[in-house]
Amino acid sequence: MHNANRFVRMNKQTLTLGHSPDPDDAFMFYGLAKGLIPTHGFKFEHILQDIQTLNERATRGELDITAVSIHAYAYVSDQYALLPSGASMGDGYGPMLVAKQKFSREEIAKKKIAVPGKMTSAFLALQLWLGNDEVGRIAPRAPSVAKTGNGALGEARPTFNFVVVAFDQIFQAVRSGKADVGLIIHEGQLTYQNEGLVVCEDLGAWWGRENDGLPLPLGGNVIHKRFDPPTRKTISDILTASIQFSLDHRPEAVQHALQYARDMGRDLADRFVGMYVNHWTLDYGERGREAIRRFLGQAFERKLIPHRQELEFVT
């Protein structure tokens, strides 16, 4: 029965492709969305949802291909393999902690922090940053705080005070006093000053200082292991071709991405796209792979993820 279902799925050749409604992802998949590259008989149903939702869906194995946080990959690697392209890497920059006034790490550890989701890489980076010494030390892993199809998620229970807020509502949470500090991702890294806020720490810059200049691995694309290796490779090549097409036709691809550029004009959107769609996105390379190994390795050592993560890439 399982094989029959698989045959029907492959015969349909319509693949679900989950990604965020953001300028960088829209830019990346411009060629695919507009039918400008060969797709070898496959069709792609684009499913646009915020990264926390995509992370949760990945734990249930719902999508054929999806963007996930690198943090979330630690919980879905039994079902998904990493694609070599599609990475979002913070190369000297990344998620930021912002507030109405500048706070030290010691102060932030005692404040309420608005975060964009517990499975985001930003949240894991925050835990590593707070847990760097006795400030904000992370408590031992809680028993089975959530379930996946594979058993207990087994997250650590943070000792700091946080509230989960949709990523595009974090500025409002800080302005209204719902939170003292906001952990911002996406284009908020370029627009926070418009909100009258200041940066307390750039976690991407901090990570690079602490880790030999490696980029902070934030997001990647994964493909479900229900597809055999040759099929995974074919699909991987299609997605890489879409990214290359956008880089080769940048003005048109940026124009397409503008529809998802909240509070950004063309120049700012182009700058944001350049931050997260670049040579890292075409292929992680050895330094990119090392960055993931180190990020998830440190998380395991701090008991922030349940097992030491082996990386499985589509090759």
C-alpha positions in Angstrom: 0.0 0.0 0.0 2.8 2.4 0.9 4.5 1.8 -2.5 1.1 2.3 -4.3 0.7 5.6 -2.5 4.2 6.6 -3.5 3.5 5.8 -7.1 0.4 7.9 -7.2 2.3 10.8 -5.6 5.1 10.6 -8.1 2.7 10.2 -11.0 1.0 13.5 -10.0 4.4 15.1 -9.8 3.0 18.1 -8.0 5.3 18.9 -5.0 4.4 21.0 -2.0 7.1 23.7 -1.5 6.9 25.6 1.8 8.7 28.9 2.3 8.3 32.2 4.1 6.4 35.2 2.6 9.6 37.2 2.6 11.6 39.1 0.0 14.5 36.7 0.1 12.4 33.5 -0.4 10.3 35.2 -3.1 13.5 36.3 -4.8 15.0 32.7 -4.6 11.9 31.1 -6.1 11.1 33.7 -8.8 12.2 31.5 -11.7 10.2 28.6 -10.3 7.1 30.6 -9.5 7.0 32.3 -12.9 7.8 29.1 -14.9 11.0 30.6 -16.2 13.2 27.5 -15.7 12.8 23.8 -16.7 11.1 21.7 -14.1 11.5 18.3 -15.7 7.8 17.4 -15.4 7.4 18.5 -11.8 4.9 21.1 -10.7 5.4 23.1 -7.5 2.6 24.2 -5.2 4.1 27.2 -3.3 2.9 27.3 0.4 3.7 30.6 2.1 3.7 30.5 5.9 5.9 31.9 8.6 9.0 29.9 9.5 7.7 28.8 12.9 4.6 27.2 11.2 6.8 25.6 8.6 9.0 24.2 11.4 6.0 22.7 13.1 4.7 21.2 9.9 8.1 19.7 9.2 8.0 17.8 12.5 4.8 16.1 11.1 6.4 15.5 7.7 3.6 17.3 5.9 5.4 19.0 3.1 7.5 17.6 0.3 10.1 20.4 0.3 10.2 23.2 2.9 12.3 25.9 4.4 13.1 25.2 8.0 15.2 26.8 10.7 18.5 25.1 11.2 17.5 24.7 14.8 14.4 22.8 13.7 16.4 20.5 11.5 17.6 18.8 14.6 14.0 17.6 15.2 13.2 16.6 11.6 16.4 15.0 10.3 14.8 11.6 10.6 12.3 12.6 7.9 14.1 15.2 5.8 17.5 15.6 4.2 19.1 19.0 3.8 19.3 20.4 0.3 22.7 21.9 -0.6 21.1 25.2 -1.8 18.6 27.5 -0.2 20.6 28.4 2.9 20.1 31.7 4.8 23.4 32.4 6.6 24.1 35.5 8.7 27.6 36.4 7.6 28.6 38.9 10.3 25.0 39.8 10.9 21.8 38.0 12.0 18.9 38.1 14.4 19.0 41.2 16.7 17.9 42.0 20.2 16.3 45.4 20.1 14.7 47.6 22.8 13.7 51.2 23.6 17.0 51.6 25.3 20.3 49.7 25.3 20.5 46.8 27.8 23.5 44.6 28.7 23.3 40.9 28.5 23.0 40.7 32.3 20.0 43.0 32.1 18.4 41.2 29.1 18.6 37.9 31.0 16.1 39.4 33.5 13.8 41.1 31.0 10.8 39.7 29.1 11.9 38.9 25.5 9.5 38.7 22.6 10.7 35.8 20.4 9.5 34.6 16.9 9.1 31.0 17.8 10.9 28.4 20.0 12.1 26.3 17.0 13.7 29.3 15.2 17.4 29.5 14.9 17.2 33.0 16.4 15.8 31.4 19.6 18.6 28.9 19.7 21.2 31.6 19.1 19.6 33.6 22.0 19.9 30.6 24.3 23.5 30.1 23.4 24.2 33.8 23.9 22.5 34.0 27.3 24.0 30.7 28.4 27.6 31.7 27.6 28.4 32.0 31.3 26.3 32.0 34.4 24.1 34.8 33.0 20.8 33.3 31.8 22.1 29.7 32.4 19.8 27.2 30.7 18.0 24.8 32.9 18.3 21.0 32.3 16.2 19.6 29.5 12.6 19.2 30.4 11.0 15.8 29.9 9.0 15.6 26.7 7.6 19.1 26.4 6.2 18.4 22.9 5.7 15.5 20.6 6.7 14.8 17.1 5.9 11.8 14.9 9.2 10.4 16.2 8.6 10.8 19.9 9.6 13.5 22.4 10.8 16.8 21.1 12.8 17.2 24.4 13.6 20.9 24.3 15.5 22.5 27.2 13.3 24.7 29.4 14.9 28.2 29.3 15.2 30.0 32.6 14.7 33.4 31.1 11.4 35.1 30.6 10.0 35.1 27.0 6.8 35.4 25.1 6.3 33.9 21.6 5.0 36.5 19.2 4.5 36.4 15.4 7.8 37.7 13.8 6.0 40.7 12.3 4.4 41.7 15.6 7.6 41.9 17.7 8.1 45.6 17.2 4.5 46.2 18.4 5.1 43.9 21.4 8.1 46.0 22.5 6.5 49.4 21.8 3.4 48.4 23.7 5.3 47.1 26.7 4.2 43.5 26.2 7.9 42.7 26.1 11.0 44.7 27.1 13.2 43.3 24.4 12.5 42.0 20.9 14.3 39.2 19.0 13.9 40.3 15.4 14.4 38.3 12.2 13.8 39.0 8.5 13.6 42.6 7.3 13.2 44.0 10.9 17.0 43.9 11.0 17.0 46.8 8.6 13.9 48.7 9.7 14.2 48.7 13.6 15.4 52.3 13.7 12.1 53.4 12.1 10.4 52.0 15.2 12.5 54.1 17.5 14.4 51.1 18.8 18.1 50.4 19.4 20.2 47.3 19.0 21.4 45.6 22.2 23.1 42.7 20.4 23.4 41.4 16.9 23.5 37.6 17.4 25.1 37.0 14.0 28.0 39.4 14.7 28.4 37.8 18.2 28.4 34.3 16.7 31.1 35.2 14.2 33.3 36.7 16.9 33.0 33.5 19.0 33.4 31.1 16.1 36.3 31.9 13.9 34.3 34.2 11.7 31.9 31.5 10.6 28.4 32.6 9.5 25.4 32.0 11.7 23.3 29.2 10.0 19.7 30.4 10.2 17.6 28.6 7.6 17.8 25.9 5.0 15.7 23.9 2.6 14.9 20.3 3.2 13.3 17.5 1.1 11.3 14.6 2.5 13.2 11.2 2.5 10.1 9.5 1.0 11.7 10.5 -2.4 14.5 8.2 -3.6 18.0 9.7 -3.9 17.9 10.2 -7.7 14.6 12.1 -7.4 15.9 14.2 -4.5 18.9 15.1 -6.7 16.7 16.1 -9.6 14.5 18.3 -7.4 17.5 19.8 -5.7 19.0 20.8 -9.1 15.7 22.5 -10.1 15.7 24.6 -6.9 19.3 25.5 -7.3 18.6 26.5 -10.9 15.9 28.9 -9.6 18.3 30.6 -7.2 20.9 30.9 -10.0 18.3 32.3 -12.4 17.3 35.0 -9.8 20.9 36.0 -9.2 21.4 36.2 -13.0 18.2 38.3 -13.4 18.4 40.3 -10.3 16.4 43.4 -11.2 13.4 41.4 -12.3 13.6 39.0 -9.4 13.8 41.9 -6.9 10.8 43.5 -8.5 8.9 40.2 -8.0 10.1 40.0 -4.4 8.8 43.6 -3.6 5.3 42.3 -3.1 6.5 40.7 0.1 8.7 43.6 1.3 6.8 44.9 4.3 7.8 48.6 5.0 10.7 48.4 2.5 11.3 50.3 -0.7 13.1 48.8 -3.6 16.7 49.7 -2.4 16.2 48.4 1.1 14.5 45.2 -0.3 17.5 44.7 -2.7 19.9 45.1 0.2 17.9 42.6 2.4 17.9 40.1 -0.5 21.6 40.4 -0.9 22.1 39.6 2.8 20.3 36.3 2.6 20.5 35.2 -1.1 24.2 35.0 -2.1 27.0 32.5 -2.6 26.0 30.7 0.7 22.6 30.2 -0.8 23.9 28.4 -3.9 25.9 26.0 -1.8 26.8 25.9 1.9 30.4 24.9 1.1 32.6 23.4 3.7 32.5 26.5 5.9 28.7 26.6 5.8 28.5 22.9 6.7 31.0 23.5 9.6 28.9 26.4 10.8 25.9 24.1 11.1 27.9 21.4 12.8 29.2 23.9 15.3 25.9 25.6 15.9 24.0 22.3 16.6 27.0 20.8 18.3 27.1 23.6 20.9 23.3 23.3 21.3 23.7 19.6 22.1 26.5 20.2 24.5 24.3 22.7 26.4 21.4 20.2 26.3 19.4 22.5 24.1 18.6 19.8 21.5 18.1 16.1 22.3 20.9 14.4 20.3 24.1 15.2 18.5 23.1 16.0 15.0 24.6 14.2 11.9 24.1 16.3 8.8 22.6 14.5 5.8 22.8 16.5 2.5 21.4 15.7 -0.9 24.4 15.2 -3.1 
